[in-house]
Amino acid sequence: MIPAVFDYAAPESLQEAITTLVDGGEEAKLLAGGHSLIPLMKLRLAAPSLLIDLRKVPGLQGIQRENGSWRIGAMTPHTELEHSSELGIVARAAGTIADPQVRNRGTIGGSIAHGDPASDLLAVMMISEATVTLQGPDGQRTVGANELFRDYLETAIEPNEVLTEVRIQALDGWGFGYQKFNRRSEDWAMVAVSAVVKQTGDVCEDVRIGLTHMAGVPLRAHLVEEALRGASLSPENIAKAAEQAAEGTDPPADLNASEEYKRHLARVLCRRALQEAVGLA
Ligand SMILES: Cc1cc2nc3c(=O)[nH]c(=O)nc-3n(C[C@H](O)[C@H](O)[C@H](O)COP(=O)(O)OP(=O)(O)OC[C@H]3O[C@@H](n4cnc5c(N)ncnc54)[C@H](O)[C@@H]3O)c2cc1C
């Protein structure tokens, strides 16, 4: 498949990228790893007249620790996340994305901006209480992951804004688990559940659970979290709480799974992710 004709620009500064984006109007699109946008263009589901490649813009790559959080540049590829074990749940989930080729090219910023609810990193951003920095012609703003994902492939990022960096809480001392179910090992998630748990002894001090592909946007499993906070993390309590994982979800049925099957997967994967997070797996 061959995409429609388009122009290409590779700006060498963030300001130049924003100016080119604004001048290009609605038909201009930023290009990061190209692993979501180019397939859409090849299928003629997207036909931007101008691609603005971010790869030469300085300062958009890399991972740094700053006080109690991690700063991750938007152009940081999945493979760098995968090999940064200090990122905990983020590294674990990034390592399950497709195959090495996709992980070498695809970026955290591209994944977030694309807003596909089947992407591995989006619910993980929510449980990491991530914020993203967006730079546009009128300046900079910060948006939390919980306000970012509005609908299927729709985020709070304006068409004239560049996502420059992601900040996530450093969850030092928290346990984590990631359970992804797919038919072939390198496929997208049919359903995935991410969990981070802070415990003292066997008591749950805090817990956050993310659901992937259980609606048009990534979700938190708030009822499970509420059931476990302050409770003993016994296998029985975890199993009972995980039974509520599918409450309030709206999973899209597809060729692989019915809605009910996805709800079943959410419950099972939630229990397993929690068991993994507390070392019971
Ligand atoms: C075969 C295959 C299998 C895959 N499997 C998985 C999987 O299992 N799990 C998973 O999570 N993902 C999967 N992906 C998607 C992959 O992770 C992509 O890399 C990711 O979704 C998009 O990142 P990108 O850097 O390639 O973005 P691009 O494709 O370059 O861009 C995607 C969108 O984001 C916009 N954008 C990009 N960067 C910015 C920015 N900095 N600021 C504002 N807007 C921006 C673009 O304009 C575009 O609209 C798969 C992809 C392929 C091709």
The ligand as a MOL file (V3000), in Angstrom:
LIG
                    3D

  0  0  0     0  0            999 V3000
M  V30 BEGIN CTAB
M  V30 COUNTS 53 58 0 0 0
M  V30 BEGIN ATOM
M  V30 1 C 3.1150 -4.1100 13.8990 0
M  V30 2 C 2.8790 -3.1760 15.0620 0
M  V30 3 C 2.5480 -3.7050 16.2800 0
M  V30 4 C 2.3320 -2.8600 17.3780 0
M  V30 5 N 2.0130 -3.4190 18.5810 0
M  V30 6 C 1.8610 -2.6180 19.6650 0
M  V30 7 C 1.5920 -3.1670 20.9520 0
M  V30 8 O 1.5210 -4.3790 21.1540 0
M  V30 9 N 1.4320 -2.2990 21.9830 0
M  V30 10 C 1.5370 -0.9350 21.8430 0
M  V30 11 O 1.4000 -0.2090 22.8100 0
M  V30 12 N 1.7940 -0.3940 20.6380 0
M  V30 13 C 1.9720 -1.1960 19.5530 0
M  V30 14 N 2.2520 -0.6360 18.3310 0
M  V30 15 C 2.2820 0.8380 18.2150 0
M  V30 16 C 3.6530 1.3720 18.5440 0
M  V30 17 O 3.8510 1.3430 19.9370 0
M  V30 18 C 3.7620 2.8270 18.0370 0
M  V30 19 O 5.0870 3.1200 18.0600 0
M  V30 20 C 3.0140 3.8890 18.8290 0
M  V30 21 O 1.6560 3.6670 18.9070 0
M  V30 22 C 3.1230 5.2630 18.1780 0
M  V30 23 O 4.3810 5.7680 18.4140 0
M  V30 24 P 5.2050 6.4050 17.2320 0
M  V30 25 O 6.3750 7.0360 17.8790 0
M  V30 26 O 5.4560 5.3840 16.1990 0
M  V30 27 O 4.2120 7.5610 16.7180 0
M  V30 28 P 3.7860 8.0400 15.2400 0
M  V30 29 O 3.2090 6.9040 14.4870 0
M  V30 30 O 4.9240 8.7710 14.5930 0
M  V30 31 O 2.6790 9.0840 15.6310 0
M  V30 32 C 1.4260 8.6730 16.1460 0
M  V30 33 C 0.5320 9.9010 16.3400 0
M  V30 34 O 1.0230 10.7290 17.3790 0
M  V30 35 C 1.3280 12.0430 16.8990 0
M  V30 36 N 2.5750 12.4260 17.5880 0
M  V30 37 C 3.7210 11.7190 17.6120 0
M  V30 38 N 4.6190 12.3130 18.4220 0
M  V30 39 C 4.0190 13.4170 18.9090 0
M  V30 40 C 4.4350 14.4390 19.8140 0
M  V30 41 N 5.6540 14.4310 20.3920 0
M  V30 42 N 3.5740 15.4360 20.1160 0
M  V30 43 C 2.3220 15.4450 19.5780 0
M  V30 44 N 1.8720 14.5120 18.7080 0
M  V30 45 C 2.7150 13.5050 18.3870 0
M  V30 46 C 1.4820 11.9040 15.3950 0
M  V30 47 O 1.1840 13.1150 14.7150 0
M  V30 48 C 0.4620 10.8170 15.1050 0
M  V30 49 O -0.8330 11.3540 15.0440 0
M  V30 50 C 2.4610 -1.4500 17.2200 0
M  V30 51 C 2.8090 -0.9170 15.9690 0
M  V30 52 C 3.0220 -1.7630 14.8940 0
M  V30 53 C 3.4050 -1.1630 13.5770 0
M  V30 END ATOM
M  V30 BEGIN BOND
M  V30 1 1 1 2
M  V30 2 1 2 3
M  V30 3 2 2 52
M  V30 4 2 3 4
M  V30 5 1 4 5
M  V30 6 1 4 50
M  V30 7 2 5 6
M  V30 8 1 6 7
M  V30 9 1 6 13
M  V30 10 2 7 8
M  V30 11 1 7 9
M  V30 12 1 9 10
M  V30 13 2 10 11
M  V30 14 1 10 12
M  V30 15 2 12 13
M  V30 16 1 13 14
M  V30 17 1 14 15
M  V30 18 1 14 50
M  V30 19 1 15 16
M  V30 20 1 16 17
M  V30 21 1 16 18
M  V30 22 1 18 19
M  V30 23 1 18 20
M  V30 24 1 20 21
M  V30 25 1 20 22
M  V30 26 1 22 23
M  V30 27 1 23 24
M  V30 28 2 24 25
M  V30 29 1 24 26
M  V30 30 1 24 27
M  V30 31 1 27 28
M  V30 32 2 28 29
M  V30 33 1 28 30
M  V30 34 1 28 31
M  V30 35 1 31 32
M  V30 36 1 32 33
M  V30 37 1 33 34
M  V30 38 1 33 48
M  V30 39 1 34 35
M  V30 40 1 35 36
M  V30 41 1 35 46
M  V30 42 1 36 37
M  V30 43 1 36 45
M  V30 44 2 37 38
M  V30 45 1 38 39
M  V30 46 1 39 40
M  V30 47 2 39 45
M  V30 48 1 40 41
M  V30 49 2 40 42
M  V30 50 1 42 43
M  V30 51 2 43 44
M  V30 52 1 44 45
M  V30 53 1 46 47
M  V30 54 1 46 48
M  V30 55 1 48 49
M  V30 56 2 50 51
M  V30 57 1 51 52
M  V30 58 1 52 53
M  V30 END BOND
M  V30 END CTAB
M  END
